[in-house]
Amino acid sequence: MTLKRNSITESEDDQIERETFSGKRSIDDLKEMMRCRDRATQEAARQALVLARTETSGRGLGQTIKAPN
């Protein structure tokens, strides 16, 4: 499966990693890709935490989240 993220697909990320570790690309290319990945991951994590916080704000103590069937 290929996911689009910041105009680089997951398979391109894998290719950058392989080429860097084999010496075909500079380590700076890998560092830039990792910084981009971190920014995307941090935003997704922040959104998930905000969503979880708003979902739990209406519950009292001791109440749990039930998984959908």
N, CA, C and O atoms as a CHARMM CRD file, in Angstrom:
* protein
*
  276
    1    1 MET  N      0.83900  -1.17500   0.00000 PROA 1      0.00000
    2    1 MET  CA     0.00000   0.00000   0.00000 PROA 1      0.00000
    3    1 MET  C      0.88500   1.23900   0.00000 PROA 1      0.00000
    4    1 MET  O      1.87500   1.29700   0.72900 PROA 1      0.00000
    5    2 THR  N      0.53700   2.21500  -0.80200 PROA 2      0.00000
    6    2 THR  CA     1.30000   3.44200  -0.89700 PROA 2      0.00000
    7    2 THR  C      0.45300   4.60200  -0.39200 PROA 2      0.00000
    8    2 THR  O     -0.61000   4.89000  -0.94300 PROA 2      0.00000
    9    3 LEU  N      0.92700   5.26500   0.65700 PROA 3      0.00000
   10    3 LEU  CA     0.21500   6.38800   1.24500 PROA 3      0.00000
   11    3 LEU  C      0.90900   7.68100   0.85000 PROA 3      0.00000
   12    3 LEU  O      2.13800   7.75500   0.84400 PROA 3      0.00000
   13    4 LYS  N      0.12600   8.69800   0.52200 PROA 4      0.00000
   14    4 LYS  CA     0.67300   9.98300   0.12300 PROA 4      0.00000
   15    4 LYS  C      0.84900  10.85100   1.36100 PROA 4      0.00000
   16    4 LYS  O     -0.09200  11.03300   2.13300 PROA 4      0.00000
   17    5 ARG  N      2.04200  11.38400   1.55100 PROA 5      0.00000
   18    5 ARG  CA     2.32000  12.25900   2.68400 PROA 5      0.00000
   19    5 ARG  C      3.37600  13.26300   2.26100 PROA 5      0.00000
   20    5 ARG  O      4.51200  12.89400   1.96600 PROA 5      0.00000
   21    6 ASN  N      3.00000  14.53200   2.23200 PROA 6      0.00000
   22    6 ASN  CA     3.93000  15.59700   1.89500 PROA 6      0.00000
   23    6 ASN  C      4.66300  15.33400   0.58100 PROA 6      0.00000
   24    6 ASN  O      5.87200  15.54500   0.48100 PROA 6      0.00000
   25    7 SER  N      3.94000  14.88500  -0.39800 PROA 7      0.00000
   26    7 SER  CA     4.40600  14.61900  -1.76300 PROA 7      0.00000
   27    7 SER  C      5.47300  13.52300  -1.85600 PROA 7      0.00000
   28    7 SER  O      6.10500  13.37000  -2.90100 PROA 7      0.00000
   29    8 ILE  N      5.67600  12.77800  -0.80100 PROA 8      0.00000
   30    8 ILE  CA     6.58200  11.62500  -0.83900 PROA 8      0.00000
   31    8 ILE  C      5.77400  10.41200  -0.40900 PROA 8      0.00000
   32    8 ILE  O      5.11900  10.44300   0.63300 PROA 8      0.00000
   33    9 THR  N      5.81100   9.36300  -1.18200 PROA 9      0.00000
   34    9 THR  CA     5.05600   8.17500  -0.82700 PROA 9      0.00000
   35    9 THR  C      5.86900   7.29700   0.11400 PROA 9      0.00000
   36    9 THR  O      7.08800   7.43800   0.21700 PROA 9      0.00000
   37   10 GLU  N      5.18000   6.38900   0.80000 PROA 10     0.00000
   38   10 GLU  CA     5.86100   5.49400   1.72700 PROA 10     0.00000
   39   10 GLU  C      6.95200   4.69400   1.02400 PROA 10     0.00000
   40   10 GLU  O      8.03000   4.49700   1.58500 PROA 10     0.00000
   41   11 SER  N      6.69100   4.23700  -0.18000 PROA 11     0.00000
   42   11 SER  CA     7.71000   3.45600  -0.88100 PROA 11     0.00000
   43   11 SER  C      8.93400   4.31100  -1.20300 PROA 11     0.00000
   44   11 SER  O     10.05200   3.79600  -1.23700 PROA 11     0.00000
   45   12 GLU  N      8.73700   5.60600  -1.44000 PROA 12     0.00000
   46   12 GLU  CA     9.88000   6.49600  -1.66000 PROA 12     0.00000
   47   12 GLU  C     10.67500   6.67900  -0.37800 PROA 12     0.00000
   48   12 GLU  O     11.90300   6.76600  -0.41600 PROA 12     0.00000
   49   13 ASP  N      9.97900   6.73800   0.77300 PROA 13     0.00000
   50   13 ASP  CA    10.67500   6.79600   2.05600 PROA 13     0.00000
   51   13 ASP  C     11.57300   5.57100   2.22300 PROA 13     0.00000
   52   13 ASP  O     12.73600   5.69000   2.60900 PROA 13     0.00000
   53   14 ASP  N     11.02600   4.40600   1.93100 PROA 14     0.00000
   54   14 ASP  CA    11.80100   3.16400   2.03800 PROA 14     0.00000
   55   14 ASP  C     13.00400   3.19900   1.11100 PROA 14     0.00000
   56   14 ASP  O     14.09500   2.76200   1.47900 PROA 14     0.00000
   57   15 GLN  N     12.80200   3.71700  -0.08500 PROA 15     0.00000
   58   15 GLN  CA    13.89600   3.78200  -1.05600 PROA 15     0.00000
   59   15 GLN  C     14.99000   4.73100  -0.56700 PROA 15     0.00000
   60   15 GLN  O     16.17700   4.43700  -0.70700 PROA 15     0.00000
   61   16 ILE  N     14.59400   5.86000   0.00200 PROA 16     0.00000
   62   16 ILE  CA    15.58400   6.80500   0.53700 PROA 16     0.00000
   63   16 ILE  C     16.40100   6.13200   1.64100 PROA 16     0.00000
   64   16 ILE  O     17.62300   6.27400   1.68700 PROA 16     0.00000
   65   17 GLU  N     15.72900   5.40600   2.52300 PROA 17     0.00000
   66   17 GLU  CA    16.44000   4.70800   3.59100 PROA 17     0.00000
   67   17 GLU  C     17.42600   3.68300   3.02400 PROA 17     0.00000
   68   17 GLU  O     18.58900   3.64300   3.42600 PROA 17     0.00000
   69   18 ARG  N     16.95300   2.86000   2.09500 PROA 18     0.00000
   70   18 ARG  CA    17.83200   1.83500   1.50300 PROA 18     0.00000
   71   18 ARG  C     19.03000   2.46800   0.80400 PROA 18     0.00000
   72   18 ARG  O     20.16000   2.00600   0.96200 PROA 18     0.00000
   73   19 GLU  N     18.78500   3.52200   0.03400 PROA 19     0.00000
   74   19 GLU  CA    19.88600   4.16500  -0.69400 PROA 19     0.00000
   75   19 GLU  C     20.87000   4.84500   0.24600 PROA 19     0.00000
   76   19 GLU  O     22.07000   4.87000  -0.02500 PROA 19     0.00000
   77   20 THR  N     20.37700   5.39300   1.34000 PROA 20     0.00000
   78   20 THR  CA    21.27300   6.02200   2.31500 PROA 20     0.00000
   79   20 THR  C     22.15200   4.97400   2.98000 PROA 20     0.00000
   80   20 THR  O     23.36500   5.15200   3.09300 PROA 20     0.00000
   81   21 PHE  N     21.53800   3.88200   3.41800 PROA 21     0.00000
   82   21 PHE  CA    22.30000   2.84800   4.11300 PROA 21     0.00000
   83   21 PHE  C     23.26800   2.11900   3.18100 PROA 21     0.00000
   84   21 PHE  O     24.26000   1.55500   3.64300 PROA 21     0.00000
   85   22 SER  N     22.99300   2.12500   1.88700 PROA 22     0.00000
   86   22 SER  CA    23.91600   1.48600   0.94500 PROA 22     0.00000
   87   22 SER  C     24.97300   2.45800   0.41300 PROA 22     0.00000
   88   22 SER  O     25.84800   2.06300  -0.35700 PROA 22     0.00000
   89   23 GLY  N     24.89000   3.73600   0.82600 PROA 23     0.00000
   90   23 GLY  CA    25.89200   4.71500   0.42800 PROA 23     0.00000
   91   23 GLY  C     25.58200   5.44300  -0.86500 PROA 23     0.00000
   92   23 GLY  O     26.42100   6.20400  -1.34800 PROA 23     0.00000
   93   24 LYS  N     24.40700   5.23800  -1.44300 PROA 24     0.00000
   94   24 LYS  CA    24.04800   5.89700  -2.69600 PROA 24     0.00000
   95   24 LYS  C     23.50300   7.30700  -2.48200 PROA 24     0.00000
   96   24 LYS  O     23.50100   8.11500  -3.41100 PROA 24     0.00000
   97   25 ARG  N     23.04400   7.60900  -1.27900 PROA 25     0.00000
   98   25 ARG  CA    22.52600   8.93400  -0.92300 PROA 25     0.00000
   99   25 ARG  C     23.26300   9.44000   0.30600 PROA 25     0.00000
  100   25 ARG  O     23.84900   8.67000   1.06700 PROA 25     0.00000
  101   26 SER  N     23.22000  10.75400   0.48000 PROA 26     0.00000
  102   26 SER  CA    23.87100  11.32700   1.65500 PROA 26     0.00000
  103   26 SER  C     22.97400  11.15900   2.88100 PROA 26     0.00000
  104   26 SER  O     21.76100  10.98600   2.76600 PROA 26     0.00000
  105   27 ILE  N     23.59000  11.21400   4.03300 PROA 27     0.00000
  106   27 ILE  CA    22.84700  11.10800   5.28400 PROA 27     0.00000
  107   27 ILE  C     21.92200  12.31100   5.45400 PROA 27     0.00000
  108   27 ILE  O     20.91000  12.21700   6.14900 PROA 27     0.00000
  109   28 ASP  N     22.25500  13.43700   4.83000 PROA 28     0.00000
  110   28 ASP  CA    21.40600  14.62900   4.91900 PROA 28     0.00000
  111   28 ASP  C     20.03400  14.38700   4.28300 PROA 28     0.00000
  112   28 ASP  O     19.03100  14.91400   4.76400 PROA 28     0.00000
  113   29 ASP  N     19.98300  13.60000   3.21300 PROA 29     0.00000
  114   29 ASP  CA    18.69300  13.25200   2.60200 PROA 29     0.00000
  115   29 ASP  C     17.82400  12.47400   3.59300 PROA 29     0.00000
  116   29 ASP  O     16.62400  12.72100   3.71000 PROA 29     0.00000
  117   30 LEU  N     18.43800  11.54600   4.29200 PROA 30     0.00000
  118   30 LEU  CA    17.71000  10.74800   5.27700 PROA 30     0.00000
  119   30 LEU  C     17.24800  11.61700   6.44700 PROA 30     0.00000
  120   30 LEU  O     16.12800  11.46900   6.93500 PROA 30     0.00000
  121   31 LYS  N     18.11300  12.51500   6.88900 PROA 31     0.00000
  122   31 LYS  CA    17.75000  13.40600   7.99300 PROA 31     0.00000
  123   31 LYS  C     16.55600  14.27200   7.62500 PROA 31     0.00000
  124   31 LYS  O     15.65400  14.45600   8.44300 PROA 31     0.00000
  125   32 GLU  N     16.53400  14.80700   6.40800 PROA 32     0.00000
  126   32 GLU  CA    15.42300  15.63800   5.96400 PROA 32     0.00000
  127   32 GLU  C     14.12300  14.83800   5.91800 PROA 32     0.00000
  128   32 GLU  O     13.07200  15.33200   6.32700 PROA 32     0.00000
  129   33 MET  N     14.19400  13.60800   5.42200 PROA 33     0.00000
  130   33 MET  CA    13.00800  12.75600   5.36600 PROA 33     0.00000
  131   33 MET  C     12.50000  12.46900   6.77900 PROA 33     0.00000
  132   33 MET  O     11.29200  12.48300   7.01700 PROA 33     0.00000
  133   34 MET  N     13.41100  12.20800   7.71400 PROA 34     0.00000
  134   34 MET  CA    13.01500  11.90600   9.08600 PROA 34     0.00000
  135   34 MET  C     12.38800  13.12300   9.76500 PROA 34     0.00000
  136   34 MET  O     11.43100  12.97800  10.52500 PROA 34     0.00000
  137   35 ARG  N     12.91700  14.32200   9.49900 PROA 35     0.00000
  138   35 ARG  CA    12.31100  15.53700  10.06700 PROA 35     0.00000
  139   35 ARG  C     10.89100  15.70900   9.54700 PROA 35     0.00000
  140   35 ARG  O      9.98500  16.05800  10.30500 PROA 35     0.00000
  141   36 CYS  N     10.69800  15.46600   8.26100 PROA 36     0.00000
  142   36 CYS  CA     9.36900  15.56600   7.65700 PROA 36     0.00000
  143   36 CYS  C      8.43100  14.53100   8.27600 PROA 36     0.00000
  144   36 CYS  O      7.28400  14.84300   8.59800 PROA 36     0.00000
  145   37 ARG  N      8.90900  13.32000   8.43900 PROA 37     0.00000
  146   37 ARG  CA     8.10600  12.24500   9.04500 PROA 37     0.00000
  147   37 ARG  C      7.72300  12.60000  10.47800 PROA 37     0.00000
  148   37 ARG  O      6.58900  12.37300  10.89900 PROA 37     0.00000
  149   38 ASP  N      8.67100  13.15500  11.22200 PROA 38     0.00000
  150   38 ASP  CA     8.39400  13.54700  12.61100 PROA 38     0.00000
  151   38 ASP  C      7.31200  14.61400  12.67700 PROA 38     0.00000
  152   38 ASP  O      6.41300  14.53600  13.51400 PROA 38     0.00000
  153   39 ARG  N      7.39200  15.61900  11.79100 PROA 39     0.00000
  154   39 ARG  CA     6.37500  16.68100  11.79900 PROA 39     0.00000
  155   39 ARG  C      4.99500  16.10900  11.51000 PROA 39     0.00000
  156   39 ARG  O      4.02200  16.48400  12.16500 PROA 39     0.00000
  157   40 ALA  N      4.90000  15.21300  10.54500 PROA 40     0.00000
  158   40 ALA  CA     3.60600  14.61200  10.19300 PROA 40     0.00000
  159   40 ALA  C      3.08400  13.74700  11.34000 PROA 40     0.00000
  160   40 ALA  O      1.89100  13.76900  11.64400 PROA 40     0.00000
  161   41 THR  N      3.96300  12.99500  11.96800 PROA 41     0.00000
  162   41 THR  CA     3.57600  12.11500  13.06800 PROA 41     0.00000
  163   41 THR  C      3.14000  12.91900  14.28300 PROA 41     0.00000
  164   41 THR  O      2.14700  12.57600  14.92400 PROA 41     0.00000
  165   42 GLN  N      3.85900  13.97500  14.60700 PROA 42     0.00000
  166   42 GLN  CA     3.51000  14.78200  15.77100 PROA 42     0.00000
  167   42 GLN  C      2.13900  15.42200  15.60900 PROA 42     0.00000
  168   42 GLN  O      1.36700  15.46400  16.56700 PROA 42     0.00000
  169   43 GLU  N      1.82000  15.91900  14.42200 PROA 43     0.00000
  170   43 GLU  CA     0.51600  16.53200  14.19200 PROA 43     0.00000
  171   43 GLU  C     -0.59300  15.49000  14.32400 PROA 43     0.00000
  172   43 GLU  O     -1.62300  15.76600  14.93900 PROA 43     0.00000
  173   44 ALA  N     -0.40000  14.31400  13.76300 PROA 44     0.00000
  174   44 ALA  CA    -1.41200  13.25200  13.86800 PROA 44     0.00000
  175   44 ALA  C     -1.60100  12.83900  15.32400 PROA 44     0.00000
  176   44 ALA  O     -2.73000  12.60400  15.75300 PROA 44     0.00000
  177   45 ALA  N     -0.52800  12.74600  16.08000 PROA 45     0.00000
  178   45 ALA  CA    -0.61800  12.37600  17.49400 PROA 45     0.00000
  179   45 ALA  C     -1.34500  13.45800  18.29300 PROA 45     0.00000
  180   45 ALA  O     -2.15200  13.15000  19.17000 PROA 45     0.00000
  181   46 ARG  N     -1.06000  14.71400  17.99200 PROA 46     0.00000
  182   46 ARG  CA    -1.73100  15.81700  18.67500 PROA 46     0.00000
  183   46 ARG  C     -3.23900  15.78000  18.41500 PROA 46     0.00000
  184   46 ARG  O     -4.03900  15.95700  19.33400 PROA 46     0.00000
  185   47 GLN  N     -3.61700  15.55100  17.16500 PROA 47     0.00000
  186   47 GLN  CA    -5.03500  15.47600  16.82600 PROA 47     0.00000
  187   47 GLN  C     -5.72100  14.30900  17.53000 PROA 47     0.00000
  188   47 GLN  O     -6.85600  14.44300  17.98800 PROA 47     0.00000
  189   48 ALA  N     -5.04800  13.17600  17.62100 PROA 48     0.00000
  190   48 ALA  CA    -5.61900  12.01500  18.30600 PROA 48     0.00000
  191   48 ALA  C     -5.81000  12.30000  19.79400 PROA 48     0.00000
  192   48 ALA  O     -6.81600  11.89600  20.37600 PROA 48     0.00000
  193   49 LEU  N     -4.86200  12.98400  20.40600 PROA 49     0.00000
  194   49 LEU  CA    -4.99000  13.32300  21.82600 PROA 49     0.00000
  195   49 LEU  C     -6.12400  14.30900  22.06700 PROA 49     0.00000
  196   49 LEU  O     -6.86300  14.17900  23.04300 PROA 49     0.00000
  197   50 VAL  N     -6.26700  15.29100  21.18700 PROA 50     0.00000
  198   50 VAL  CA    -7.36700  16.25200  21.32000 PROA 50     0.00000
  199   50 VAL  C     -8.70200  15.53300  21.19300 PROA 50     0.00000
  200   50 VAL  O     -9.62200  15.79200  21.96900 PROA 50     0.00000
  201   51 LEU  N     -8.81700  14.63700  20.22700 PROA 51     0.00000
  202   51 LEU  CA   -10.05100  13.88500  20.03500 PROA 51     0.00000
  203   51 LEU  C    -10.35400  13.01600  21.25400 PROA 51     0.00000
  204   51 LEU  O    -11.49200  12.97800  21.72300 PROA 51     0.00000
  205   52 ALA  N     -9.35000  12.32600  21.76200 PROA 52     0.00000
  206   52 ALA  CA    -9.55000  11.47100  22.93600 PROA 52     0.00000
  207   52 ALA  C     -9.96200  12.30200  24.14700 PROA 52     0.00000
  208   52 ALA  O    -10.80000  11.87500  24.94100 PROA 52     0.00000
  209   53 ARG  N     -9.38500  13.46400  24.28300 PROA 53     0.00000
  210   53 ARG  CA    -9.70900  14.32100  25.41700 PROA 53     0.00000
  211   53 ARG  C    -11.15700  14.80600  25.33900 PROA 53     0.00000
  212   53 ARG  O    -11.85500  14.82900  26.35200 PROA 53     0.00000
  213   54 THR  N    -11.61000  15.19000  24.15700 PROA 54     0.00000
  214   54 THR  CA   -12.98800  15.67000  24.02700 PROA 54     0.00000
  215   54 THR  C    -13.98300  14.53300  24.20800 PROA 54     0.00000
  216   54 THR  O    -15.08200  14.75200  24.71900 PROA 54     0.00000
  217   55 GLU  N    -13.61900  13.32300  23.79800 PROA 55     0.00000
  218   55 GLU  CA   -14.51900  12.17800  23.97100 PROA 55     0.00000
  219   55 GLU  C    -14.65100  11.77800  25.42700 PROA 55     0.00000
  220   55 GLU  O    -15.71400  11.31200  25.83500 PROA 55     0.00000
  221   56 THR  N    -13.61400  11.94300  26.21500 PROA 56     0.00000
  222   56 THR  CA   -13.65000  11.52500  27.61400 PROA 56     0.00000
  223   56 THR  C    -14.15100  12.62000  28.53900 PROA 56     0.00000
  224   56 THR  O    -14.45400  12.34300  29.70000 PROA 56     0.00000
  225   57 SER  N    -14.24900  13.85100  28.06500 PROA 57     0.00000
  226   57 SER  CA   -14.64100  14.94500  28.95100 PROA 57     0.00000
  227   57 SER  C    -16.08500  14.81700  29.44200 PROA 57     0.00000
  228   57 SER  O    -16.42700  15.38000  30.48300 PROA 57     0.00000
  229   58 GLY  N    -16.93300  14.09500  28.72100 PROA 58     0.00000
  230   58 GLY  CA   -18.32100  13.93000  29.12500 PROA 58     0.00000
  231   58 GLY  C    -18.55900  12.76500  30.06100 PROA 58     0.00000
  232   58 GLY  O    -19.67900  12.59500  30.54000 PROA 58     0.00000
  233   59 ARG  N    -17.56200  11.96500  30.33700 PROA 59     0.00000
  234   59 ARG  CA   -17.71600  10.79200  31.19300 PROA 59     0.00000
  235   59 ARG  C    -17.30200  11.09900  32.62100 PROA 59     0.00000
  236   59 ARG  O    -16.45800  11.95800  32.87400 PROA 59     0.00000
  237   60 GLY  N    -17.91700  10.37600  33.54700 PROA 60     0.00000
  238   60 GLY  CA   -17.53100  10.50700  34.94500 PROA 60     0.00000
  239   60 GLY  C    -16.37000   9.58700  35.26900 PROA 60     0.00000
  240   60 GLY  O    -15.90700   8.82300  34.42200 PROA 60     0.00000
  241   61 LEU  N    -15.90900   9.67000  36.49700 PROA 61     0.00000
  242   61 LEU  CA   -14.80900   8.81600  36.92500 PROA 61     0.00000
  243   61 LEU  C    -15.23300   7.35000  36.89200 PROA 61     0.00000
  244   61 LEU  O    -16.36800   7.01700  37.23100 PROA 61     0.00000
  245   62 GLY  N    -14.33900   6.50100  36.49400 PROA 62     0.00000
  246   62 GLY  CA   -14.60300   5.07400  36.49000 PROA 62     0.00000
  247   62 GLY  C    -15.29200   4.55000  35.24100 PROA 62     0.00000
  248   62 GLY  O    -15.44100   3.33900  35.08100 PROA 62     0.00000
  249   63 GLN  N    -15.71000   5.43400  34.36300 PROA 63     0.00000
  250   63 GLN  CA   -16.35400   4.98600  33.13900 PROA 63     0.00000
  251   63 GLN  C    -15.28600   4.72100  32.08300 PROA 63     0.00000
  252   63 GLN  O    -14.30200   5.45400  31.98200 PROA 63     0.00000
  253   64 THR  N    -15.48700   3.68000  31.31100 PROA 64     0.00000
  254   64 THR  CA   -14.49300   3.29700  30.31400 PROA 64     0.00000
  255   64 THR  C    -15.05200   3.47100  28.91200 PROA 64     0.00000
  256   64 THR  O    -16.26200   3.56400  28.70600 PROA 64     0.00000
  257   65 ILE  N    -14.14300   3.51200  27.96800 PROA 65     0.00000
  258   65 ILE  CA   -14.50800   3.59000  26.55300 PROA 65     0.00000
  259   65 ILE  C    -14.79000   2.17600  26.07800 PROA 65     0.00000
  260   65 ILE  O    -13.99400   1.26600  26.31000 PROA 65     0.00000
  261   66 LYS  N    -15.91200   1.99200  25.42000 PROA 66     0.00000
  262   66 LYS  CA   -16.22200   0.68500  24.86000 PROA 66     0.00000
  263   66 LYS  C    -15.91400   0.69800  23.37800 PROA 66     0.00000
  264   66 LYS  O    -16.29400   1.62200  22.65900 PROA 66     0.00000
  265   67 ALA  N    -15.22600  -0.33100  22.93300 PROA 67     0.00000
  266   67 ALA  CA   -14.84100  -0.43900  21.53500 PROA 67     0.00000
  267   67 ALA  C    -16.08300  -0.70300  20.68400 PROA 67     0.00000
  268   67 ALA  O    -16.97300  -1.44400  21.10000 PROA 67     0.00000
  269   68 PRO  N    -16.14600  -0.09900  19.49300 PROA 68     0.00000
  270   68 PRO  CA   -17.27400  -0.36300  18.60000 PROA 68     0.00000
  271   68 PRO  C    -17.22400  -1.78900  18.08600 PROA 68     0.00000
  272   68 PRO  O    -16.14800  -2.36900  17.93500 PROA 68     0.00000
  273   69 ASN  N    -18.39300  -2.34800  17.81900 PROA 69     0.00000
  274   69 ASN  CA   -18.44900  -3.73200  17.32700 PROA 69     0.00000
  275   69 ASN  C    -18.17500  -3.80200  15.87100 PROA 69     0.00000
  276   69 ASN  O    -18.18200  -4.88800  15.29300 PROA 69     0.00000
